[in-house]
Each structure stands twice: as structure tokens, then as C-alpha cells.
Amino acid sequence: MPRATKIVATLGPSSNTPEMLEAMIRAGVNVVRLNFSHGTAQDHINRAAMVRDAAQRAGVEIAIMADLQGPKIRVGKFVHGKVMLQNGAPFVLDASRTELGDEAGVGLDYKELPRDVKPSDVLLLNDGLIVLQVDTVRGPAVHTTVVMGGELSNNKGINKRGGGLTAPALTAKDMDDIKTAMSLYADYVAVSFPKNATDMELARQLCTISAPQGHRPGLIAKIERAEAIPELESILRASDGIMVARGDLAVEVGNAAVPALQKRMIKLAREYDKLTITATQMMESMILAPVPTRAEVSDVANAVLDGTDAVMLSAETAAGKFPLETVKEMSQICRMAEAAQDGDLNGSFSGKTFNRIDHSIAMGALFTAYHLGAKAIVALTESGSTALWMSRHNVGMPIYALTATQTSQRKMALYRNVRPLMIDTSGERDTTLMQAEANLKASGALQSGDLYVITCGEPMGAPGGTNMLKICRVNA
């Protein structure tokens, strides 16, 4: 059975060549992440073209995800590039400071910090490795005491324990970057630090304004602020999916809270028919080592068992020494975890009602294929919605999504357990169904005598028109 869980890989110096990129795609990468925190607009345009070329050579279509930088909630720079902070020492974060920092204090890229904090607040710098307690706020200067010291270098991030920083999710740079993402036909746009549904709705409006005719990217909300947790359901409704961004989130809510939050987010997203990407430090040790730790193997496997659509690699493929090996290892872990996964389709349908015809057909196809022990489910889909609904349930067999739309094919590359393929749906219905079976038989997905379930709509090619379910057996 094909691997169900998808792999997102970040492009960077270690993978930024046509040869390496093609090898990674052949090894199992389904989505390439362009990190808009680095590089120019032209850099991203060039890289996107390289991704499309590499995918074509590999004979597959993959999705491109533009990951917006979001607000720069960071300290400024130091005279010597870094300082060593001692426990108990005073340290000043000064929004008005223009000179380079030292052991006594540093300037701020995030000028609003003095307005966002009060005495006794705890600030966490450099992913929580440095802990400062706020003593007083005097105008633009935040006076703190070092609770947990260590090395602090240029432009490290700032978090407030429990959340509460007011930085907007979309900056002027993000708005320009959305235009760039739309010019290169990004399939997904990941929004950093959204606090509520309004942030996602604004991002969607900006994408709609900038997108070429007919292009509609999927929106991924990166859940990395404490404020986003109570707003999770409204954020899900306003998005196409979420990223469990465990780095900043863990700093704000505490490391111990993240595993349970991850499970809750994945479960809730599946209930809302939304996508999930689990990210941050999944194979961190493979930045320097050729094999993962056992803890990392368990981490990836548990995300798969939770039902995530995709697992993501960041620095491992962007700057690590072993990008290709990391993809291969992650793919193998996913396969092994999926093989041990139990499916209870009857249980997942319990208490559910489906009011739309196309949604009911999709669920009927799952139920029928599951109980008949079919070899595969085939969905002829224009927008990809039928395949998305099917992919929310663990049915134990691959879902082949056949579409005439390239943008839909690329977006479906992120859907768990969905293998998107192109097919011409302009012809008569029975001819198209015969062609679909022939294509799947030629690719080895189906063999003579195999039973499969197929869904489609009449008339063919109409979005939202899935209204037919057929049980078929492959002819000899």
C-alpha cells in the first residue's frame, strides 16, 4: 500500500539544487516549503520554477507551500554578535536603543514590547533557553532580571509566557510576500502567528486579490501563539488547515502541554474536514547525524498515529548535512506506523449525519469499500473536496483522486492517503470511467479481478456535482 502520510520538506542551502531536489521528491517529498523569512522575491520565484522542473523530471506533481515570515518579535544585534547573560544580572530591552547591544542590554526589532508587558511577566528568548522576569517598564525600556542565563545572539526571538504580545499576524512584508506567492502559483500559504479567524480571513482576502484568474491557494494557520488555542475552532473554520507549530507554541504554553494539544488539534481538524501538518524538530538530530534518535522516531510515528496529514522537515532539509537520508528515514517511519494503525470506520461514522449529496456519496464510498474489502477507492473530482472528505477517515486502502485540474492535483498532494492523478473528464461518462480504470491498471494500482469503488458526478467536470457511486471489478 502507498504511504498515506505526506512529507513536507523545507528548501534551503542543503537542498537548493535541481539534482538534490529531484532525489528528495523521488524519495517521498510531497510538498516543498519555501521559507519567506529568507531570500528575495526573485529567489522564491526561481526556486518555485526549480521545484516544478524537478517534479516533472520525477514524474509527479507536488505542492508548493509559501510560509510567511510574520512579525519580527526579536531582540536587536550585539557589538560582538552575542553576549553571555548571567543568572540574577539586570538586562534591559530598549525599544529606543540604536547602538549595538552588550551585557547590560539590547535594542528591539519589536518596538511594541514595552506596551505589551508589565512587572512580573516572564519573557522567553531564543526558544525559551533564556528566561527574563520583567521588573519595571520605563517608557521604551523594559528592565528585567535574568532568571535563566546563557548565550544570547543577534535577532533571537522573544515570547511572553502565556501569550499576550500584540504584534499583528500579517506585516507589510507578508502582504508583499503574498503577492509573490500568488505570482509563482503557490498551492498553499502558511500564515505565521495568527491569533484569531480575522487574521486568516484577511490573508484569504489578500490572496484572492493577488491570485491569477482561477487560482485559489489553500490557507494553513500556524498555531504558535497561546491566544490561538481558545480560538482554534474559529481559526479552523476560516482556514483550509493548520500547522501544529510546536516551537513557539511550546515556549508560550510550556513544553509539557504540547503533546496533548497536538492530539487535540489533529482530532479537531479532522472533525472539521481540515488538513494538519505536524512540525518542528521532528528529525532535529539529523541536521548533523545520518540517523535519527529513537525519541524522534517515536515522535514522527505518534504524529502519524494521531492522524496528521503531513509531517514537516525544517532545518533538516534546509541546512542539514543529510537532507536525502532524512526524507528516506521519515518515509520509512511513516510506513511502519501506518502498518500498525487500526481502522474503525464504523466508529468514526457513529452519530454523524451528512446533509450534502456529494458529501454523502463520499462517505458511502468509504463505507462500501471498507465492508467489501475493496482494493482501492477512486474519486473523479474537480475541486478535490470528495477526496478531502474521504481522507478524513482511516479506511485502510488508498484513495486515487482523478482530476482534470492541475491546481487541484497539486493541492491534493497534501491530503493524507490520497494519490492525485490527472485525467481528461471532457468526454462521455462511461468512456471516462473506462479510461480511469485503464490508467490505474496500467500504473499497477489495480490488477485484473480487483474490486474497487468509484465516485463521479453527472454532468462530468462540474464542481460539487459528485452524485454517483459505482462498484466495479477490473476486467481480465
Secondary structure as GFF3:
##gff-version 3
##sequence-region A 1 476
A	DSSP	beta_strand	6	10	.	.	.	ID=ss1
A	DSSP	alpha_helix	18	27	.	.	.	ID=ss2
A	DSSP	beta_strand	31	35	.	.	.	ID=ss3
A	DSSP	alpha_helix	41	58	.	.	.	ID=ss4
A	DSSP	beta_strand	63	67	.	.	.	ID=ss5
A	DSSP	beta_strand	82	85	.	.	.	ID=ss6
A	DSSP	beta_strand	90	94	.	.	.	ID=ss7
A	DSSP	beta_strand	105	107	.	.	.	ID=ss8
A	DSSP	alpha_helix	113	116	.	.	.	ID=ss9
A	DSSP	beta_strand	122	125	.	.	.	ID=ss10
A	DSSP	beta_strand	130	138	.	.	.	ID=ss11
A	DSSP	beta_strand	141	148	.	.	.	ID=ss12
A	DSSP	beta_strand	150	153	.	.	.	ID=ss13
A	DSSP	beta_strand	158	160	.	.	.	ID=ss14
A	DSSP	alpha_helix	172	183	.	.	.	ID=ss15
A	DSSP	beta_strand	188	191	.	.	.	ID=ss16
A	DSSP	alpha_helix	197	210	.	.	.	ID=ss17
A	DSSP	beta_strand	218	223	.	.	.	ID=ss18
A	DSSP	three_ten_helix	226	228	.	.	.	ID=ss19
A	DSSP	alpha_helix	232	238	.	.	.	ID=ss20
A	DSSP	beta_strand	241	245	.	.	.	ID=ss21
A	DSSP	alpha_helix	246	253	.	.	.	ID=ss22
A	DSSP	three_ten_helix	255	257	.	.	.	ID=ss23
A	DSSP	alpha_helix	258	271	.	.	.	ID=ss24
A	DSSP	beta_strand	275	279	.	.	.	ID=ss25
A	DSSP	three_ten_helix	284	287	.	.	.	ID=ss26
A	DSSP	alpha_helix	294	306	.	.	.	ID=ss27
A	DSSP	beta_strand	310	313	.	.	.	ID=ss28
A	DSSP	alpha_helix	315	318	.	.	.	ID=ss29
A	DSSP	alpha_helix	323	339	.	.	.	ID=ss30
A	DSSP	alpha_helix	345	349	.	.	.	ID=ss31
A	DSSP	alpha_helix	357	372	.	.	.	ID=ss32
A	DSSP	beta_strand	376	380	.	.	.	ID=ss33
A	DSSP	alpha_helix	385	391	.	.	.	ID=ss34
A	DSSP	beta_strand	399	403	.	.	.	ID=ss35
A	DSSP	alpha_helix	406	411	.	.	.	ID=ss36
A	DSSP	three_ten_helix	412	414	.	.	.	ID=ss37
A	DSSP	beta_strand	418	422	.	.	.	ID=ss38
A	DSSP	alpha_helix	429	442	.	.	.	ID=ss39
A	DSSP	beta_strand	451	457	.	.	.	ID=ss40
A	DSSP	beta_strand	466	473	.	.	.	ID=ss41
###
